[in-house]
Amino acid sequence: MSGRPRTTSFAESCKPVQQPSAFGSMKVSRDKDGSKVTTVVATPGQGPDRPQEVSYTDTKVIGNGSFGVVYQAKLCDSGELVAIKKVLQDKRFKNRELQIMRKLDHCNIVRLRYFFYSSGEKKDEVYLNLVLDYVPETVYRVARHYSRAKQTLPMIYVKLYMYQLFRSLAYIHSFGICHRDIKPQNLLLDPDTAVLKLCDFGRTIYFKSNLVKFCRRTLSAPQKFVVSWLVISVLGTPTREQIREMNPNYTEFKFPQIKAHPWTKDSSGTGHFTSGVRVFRPRTPPEAIALCSRLLEYTPTARLTPLEACAHSFFDELRDPNVKLPNGREKPALFNFTTQGKNAGERLVINTFPGELRCVSQAKTKKHQNFKNK
C-alpha cells in the first residue's frame, strides 16, 4: 500500500467518540510449532457488547489500498479462516462502516465476526480491525481468469452471481442503506459453492427519498450528479425530462448530443434495441438484454428495484429444482428470504420462488389475509 491509509471517519456527528475500553489489549505469543499467535480483546459483530479474547495465527497480507490493509488469518479455537480489515480510525468520529455491518445479517453479505482496536506506530494512531468471513475469490478475478483463457463465463454462473447481488442489495435497501461502491472487486465468491457475498461498506450512506439532494457536493460539477460520460456513450444523451427526474436542481443541460450505442442486431425493436451488435455479444440471451434494458434507465422510477430484478424471467433457470452447478453440486440457497426481504414486497418475493414453493407461499399468504379480515 502506497502512502498513508485513508482516515475513515464517516462521521455521524461531530461529537468525540469515547475510546473503547478494550483498546490496546493485544498479546503476542508462540504456539508449539513456533508460529506467532496474536490474542486480542474483541467485541462480537452481532449481539451484546461483550468483549472476549480471540486468538488468531498464520497472518498474511492479502490486499491493500487507500482504505488500509486486509490480512488473512486462522482462528485458533475453530481453525476457520478469516479476513481482518485494518483501517486508520479518526478517534473523533464513529465509523459508519462498523455501525452498518453490525446491523447486517444476510447470506449474501460478508459477516462481521468481531471487531477490535489497535495502536499504530505513530503517537495517537488508532486502527479499527474488522474480523470478517474469509471468501477466497472475487468476481473480478474469476472474470479475469476466463478472459485470459479466452473463454466465456458459463451463463448459469452469470445468473447466480447477479441474482445473489440483487438479493444483497434488496436486503440493505430495506434498511435504507446505499452501498455506493458496487464493483467486481467487492463481490466475493466461493468458486466451489457459487456463493456470492457483498463486501466493503466503507462508502455506504443512509439514503433518503431524494438521494441526489443528500449526495450533492458543491465542489464537483453538477452534471456529475446526473450521469457520467461513460454512461452517456452507451445510453446516449438523456432528455431534459430524464435529467429533471435525476436532479431537479440541474437546469443547464450542457451535455453533448450523443446517440445511444446499439444493443442488438434486431433493427425492428424500439429504444435501445437497434441495428448492429455493439454492446452485447451475439450469443447473449434476449432475457439478459431485456433485464439490462430495465436496469440501465435514466429515469429512476423506471428502473427495476433489486427485488423486481430477482423476479425477472432471466433467472427462471435458477427456479428449476433440477438445475445443478457445473461441478455437480447443488445450487446455493436462493429463496430463503428474510423478514426484511419479504417486507420489501410479498408478491415480488413469491414470484422469485420455484413453482412448488410459490404455491405454498401463496397459500400461506392467502390464509394470513383471511385471518386478518376476520
C-alpha positions, 0 to 999 in steps of 0.5 A: 500500500502506497502512502498513508491509509485513508482516515475513515471517519464517516462521521455521524456527528461531530461529537468525540467518540469515547475510546473503547475500553478494550483498546490496546489489549493485544498479546503476542505469543508462540504456539508449539510449532513456533508460529506467532499467535496474536490474542486480542480483546474483541467485541462480537459483530452481532449481539451484546457488547461483550468483549472476549479474547480471540486468538488468531495465527498464520497472518498474511497480507492479502490486499491493500489500498487507500482504505488500509490493509486486509490480512488473512488469518486462522482462528485458533479455537475453530481453525476457520479462516478469516479476513481482518480489515485494518483501517486508520480510525479518526478517534473523533468520529464513529465509523459508519462502516462498523455501525452498518455491518453490525446491523447486517445479517444476510447470506449474501453479505460478508459477516462481521465476526468481531471487531477490535482496536489497535495502536499504530506506530505513530503517537495517537494512531488508532486502527479499527480491525474488522474480523470478517468471513474469509471468501477466497475469490472475487468476481473480478478475478474469476472474470479475469481468469476466463478472459485470459483463457479466452473463454466465456463465463458459463451463463448459469454462473452469470445468473447466480452471481447477479441474482445473489447481488440483487438479493444483497442489495434488496436486503440493505435497501430495506434498511435504507442503506446505499452501498455506493461502491458496487464493483467486481472487486467487492463481490466475493465468491466461493468458486466451489459453492457459487456463493456470492457475498457483498463486501466493503461498506466503507462508502455506504450512506443512509439514503433518503427519498431524494438521494441526489439532494443528500449526495450533492457536493458543491465542489464537483460539477453538477452534471456529475450528479446526473450521469457520467460520460461513460454512461452517456456513450452507451445510453446516449444523451438523456432528455431534459425530462430524464435529467429533471427526474435525476436532479431537479436542481440541474437546469443547464443541460450542457451535455453533448448530443450523443446517440445511444450505442446499439444493443442488438442486431434486431433493427425492428425493436424500439429504444435501445434495441437497434441495428448492429451488435455493439454492446452485447455479444451475439450469443447473449440471451434476449432475457439478459438484454431485456433485464439490462434494458430495465436496469440501465434507465435514466429515469429512476422510477423506471428502473427495476428495484433489486427485488423486481430484478430477482423476479425477472424471467432471466433467472427462471433457470435458477427456479428449476429444482433440477438445475445443478452447478457445473461441478455437480453440486447443488445450487446455493440457497436462493429463496430463503428470504428474510423478514426484511426481504419479504417486507420489501414486497410479498408478491415480488418475493413469491414470484422469485420462488420455484413453482412448488414453493410459490404455491405454498407461499401463496397459500400461506399468504392467502390464509394470513389475509383471511385471518386478518379480515376476520 
